[in-house]
Amino acid sequence: MLEIENETQPTSGLCETVPTMTEAEVISQIRAHLEKQFPKACPSCGHHFASLRDYLLNTSHLGPAMSYDADLGNWQPAKPVGTATYANCRCGNTLALTSAGMPLEQLWSLMAWGREEAARRRQSPQELLGSLCRKVGQQVLARDPGKPA
Ligand SMILES: [Zn+2]
C-alpha cells in the first residue's frame, strides 16, 4: 500500500506572475481613475461638472472609447498615447476623459487584462473597452443616494 502524501501542495504560487483581476475590480479601478478627474470645467463655456455622475448626465457621449496604444499594438507603452473617451458639452465643445495620470504599472496591468479578456470573450479590445465604459457609466448613474427624482 502506498501512502498518499497528505500534504496538499499548493499548485499555484510563484508561477502566477500576473494576478488575474475580476471584471468588477477592473471597473472599479477605471471608475476611481475617472472620478479623480473631477471637478472639471468645460474650457469653452465654463460649465462646471462637479462629479463623474454630473458629467455623464450633462454631456452627450460621442462614440466608443479608444485605446490608442492598443490600437497601435502597443500593450506596454512606456509613453502611452492614452485611452480616451469623448463627449459633447451642451455648448458643443468636445470634452475628453483620458487615462492620463494613471501610473504606468496600473495602465499596463489593465491593458494586459483587457488583452486577455478580449481574446477569451472573442471580442475586439475596442468592444471590451466599450462594454467596460458602459458598465462604469451604469454604476455611476445607478448610485444615487441623494435625489429621489
Ligand atoms: Zn461647454
Boltz pocket constraint, residues with backbone or C-beta under 6 A from the ligand:
constraints:
  - pocket:
      binder: B
      contacts: [[A, 42], [A, 43], [A, 44], [A, 45], [A, 46], [A, 47], [A, 89], [A, 90], [A, 91], [A, 92], [A, 93]]
      max_distance: 6.0
